[in-house]
Amino acid sequence: MTDRIVQPIVQIEDPKRPVRAREPGPRPDWLRVRYHRNDTFGEVARLKTGLKLHTVCEEARCPNIDECWSAGTATFMLMGDICTRRCGFCAVAKGMPRALDPAEPDHVGEAIAKMKVRHAVITSVNRDELPDGGAAHFAATVRAIRAASPTTRVELLVPDFMGDRAALETVLAAGPHIVAHNTETVPRLYKRVRPQALYRRTLDVLRWIGEWDGVLSKTGLMMGLGEDDDEVEKVMDDLRDVRVDILSLGQYLSPTTRHLPVDRWVHPDVFARLAAVGREMGFKHVEAGPLVRSSYMAHRAVGGEEQTP
């Protein structure tokens, strides 16, 4: 392994430096990341580029990209790199997307097979201009992964399809193992954080996933957008009411000064307490911590092993 320190996508501040704009103070020690890249990181990057694929690792500026790519895994993002929604927290480009690439599902399947990924996580931009929101494209990708790598467990992180249950069921019928749709924040903050989404619609999508036999349901929330812990626990109650199995909780980090500000740094002890509360509520798995993201260590929710490059 050839490890090296590189310039991170999310820069880590020296406490002696001025506080970054739109953050509540210097970034605490628990948000410091030592970045390492090995030869496998480069292999993943070349494979992604060669197959003309996008990853949420890059587009969303995930702080865990070096760890994941160096372990031989990545979260592929379907249907381009331009989103039709304008969420205040997200770094993905906004606007009118390009036409779907009909070869993309097969390319994702090929990449998963070549990387020998045991637990694949696939997400997408929102494509509200498509009649089915891209559901058929998701389903085609699941089938392509199964054909190329039959033993790979498939996890999807899907949009809300504008509340179209038939579109969601097109995805579910393709046979993924886990289907996630992120709640992101508490209902009081939806208009500011997710102006084109509805809290009740999010719960409907999660309920429909939970009602589908043989599929685990999953969601994630960010903390530090202005919510309080009591509001988070109330959302957790709502999520259990719609039979969500797996929950992730992480710290919001503002991608740029044009995005929503960080309201607070959430201490790891708070994440640990909420994880314990979640387990008591009946979640099958709770992944909680400052740097946790929806797809981070996703295999652990089902007792899977680390990826092997």
Backbone hydrogen bonds, N-H to C=O, Kabsch-Sander energy under -0.5 kcal/mol:
donor,donor_aa,acceptor,acceptor_aa,energy
3,D,1,M,-0.7
11,Q,9,I,-0.7
13,E,11,Q,-0.5
17,R,14,D,-2.3
23,E,20,R,-1.3
31,L,28,P,-2.0
32,R,29,D,-1.9
35,Y,33,V,-0.7
37,R,4,R,-0.6
41,F,38,N,-0.6
42,G,38,N,-1.1
43,E,39,D,-1.7
44,V,40,T,-2.5
45,A,41,F,-2.3
46,R,42,G,-2.5
47,L,43,E,-2.4
48,K,44,V,-2.6
49,T,45,A,-2.2
50,G,46,R,-2.8
51,L,47,L,-1.8
52,K,49,T,-1.2
53,L,48,K,-2.7
54,H,77,M,-0.6
56,V,75,T,-2.2
57,C,75,T,-0.7
59,E,55,T,-2.2
60,A,56,V,-2.3
61,R,58,E,-1.4
62,C,57,C,-2.0
65,I,62,C,-1.1
68,C,64,N,-2.4
69,W,65,I,-2.7
70,S,66,D,-2.0
71,A,67,E,-0.7
71,A,68,C,-0.8
72,G,69,W,-1.5
73,T,68,C,-1.9
76,F,74,A,-0.8
76,F,121,V,-1.1
77,M,54,H,-3.0
78,L,76,F,-0.6
78,L,123,T,-3.2
83,C,93,A,-3.2
84,T,126,N,-1.6
88,G,193,V,-1.6
89,F,193,V,-0.5
90,C,87,C,-0.8
93,A,81,D,-0.7
95,G,83,C,-2.2
104,E,101,D,-1.8
107,H,103,A,-2.1
108,V,104,E,-2.6
109,G,105,P,-2.3
110,E,106,D,-2.4
111,A,107,H,-2.4
112,I,108,V,-2.7
113,A,109,G,-2.1
114,K,110,E,-2.6
115,M,111,A,-2.3
116,K,112,I,-0.7
116,K,113,A,-0.7
117,V,112,I,-1.8
120,A,153,R,-3.0
122,I,155,E,-2.6
123,T,76,F,-2.9
125,V,78,L,-1.4
130,L,127,R,-1.8
133,G,130,L,-1.2
135,A,132,D,-1.4
138,F,134,G,-2.1
139,A,135,A,-2.5
140,A,136,A,-2.4
141,T,137,H,-1.8
142,V,138,F,-2.2
143,R,139,A,-2.2
144,A,140,A,-2.1
145,I,141,T,-2.4
146,R,142,V,-2.4
147,A,143,R,-2.0
148,A,144,A,-2.2
149,S,145,I,-3.0
152,T,149,S,-1.9
153,R,118,R,-3.3
155,E,120,A,-3.1
155,E,153,R,-0.5
156,L,178,I,-2.5
157,L,122,I,-2.7
158,V,156,L,-0.5
158,V,180,A,-3.0
163,G,160,D,-2.4
164,D,161,F,-1.8
165,R,163,G,-1.0
168,L,164,D,-1.9
169,E,165,R,-2.6
170,T,166,A,-1.4
171,V,167,A,-1.3
172,L,168,L,-2.4
173,A,169,E,-2.3
174,A,171,V,-1.3
175,G,172,L,-1.6
177,H,154,V,-2.1
178,I,154,V,-1.7
179,V,216,L,-2.6
180,A,156,L,-3.5
181,H,218,K,-2.1
183,T,220,G,-0.8
184,E,220,G,-2.8
185,T,183,T,-2.2
189,L,186,V,-1.6
190,Y,187,P,-1.4
192,R,189,L,-0.6
193,V,189,L,-2.9
194,R,190,Y,-2.7
197,A,194,R,-2.2
202,T,198,L,-2.3
203,L,199,Y,-2.2
204,D,200,R,-2.1
205,V,201,R,-2.5
206,L,202,T,-2.3
207,R,203,L,-2.5
208,W,204,D,-2.5
209,I,205,V,-2.1
210,G,206,L,-2.4
211,E,207,R,-1.4
212,W,209,I,-1.5
213,D,211,E,-0.6
215,V,212,W,-1.3
216,L,177,H,-2.4
218,K,179,V,-1.5
219,T,246,I,-2.0
221,L,248,S,-2.4
222,M,184,E,-3.1
223,M,250,G,-2.6
232,V,228,D,-1.8
233,E,229,D,-2.3
234,K,230,D,-1.9
235,V,231,E,-2.2
236,M,232,V,-2.4
237,D,233,E,-2.0
238,D,234,K,-2.2
239,L,235,V,-2.5
240,R,236,M,-2.0
241,D,237,D,-1.8
242,V,238,D,-1.1
243,R,240,R,-1.7
244,V,239,L,-2.4
245,D,217,S,-1.2
246,I,217,S,-2.0
247,L,285,H,-2.3
248,S,219,T,-1.8
249,L,287,E,-2.4
250,G,221,L,-1.8
251,Q,290,P,-1.8
252,Y,223,M,-3.3
259,H,256,T,-1.5
260,L,88,G,-2.6
262,V,22,R,-2.4
263,D,224,G,-3.4
263,D,261,P,-0.5
264,R,224,G,-0.5
266,V,264,R,-0.6
267,H,265,W,-0.6
270,V,267,H,-1.3
271,F,267,H,-1.5
272,A,268,P,-2.4
273,R,269,D,-2.2
274,L,270,V,-2.5
275,A,271,F,-2.3
276,A,272,A,-2.0
277,V,273,R,-2.3
278,G,274,L,-2.7
279,R,275,A,-2.1
280,E,276,A,-2.0
281,M,277,V,-1.9
282,G,278,G,-1.0
282,G,279,R,-0.5
283,F,278,G,-2.1
284,K,245,D,-1.9
285,H,245,D,-1.4
287,E,247,L,-2.7
288,A,286,V,-0.6
289,G,249,L,-2.0
292,V,289,G,-1.5
296,Y,293,R,-1.1
298,A,295,S,-1.6
300,R,297,M,-1.8
301,A,298,A,-1.3
302,V,299,H,-1.5
303,G,300,R,-1.2
304,G,299,H,-2.8
308,T,116,K,-0.6
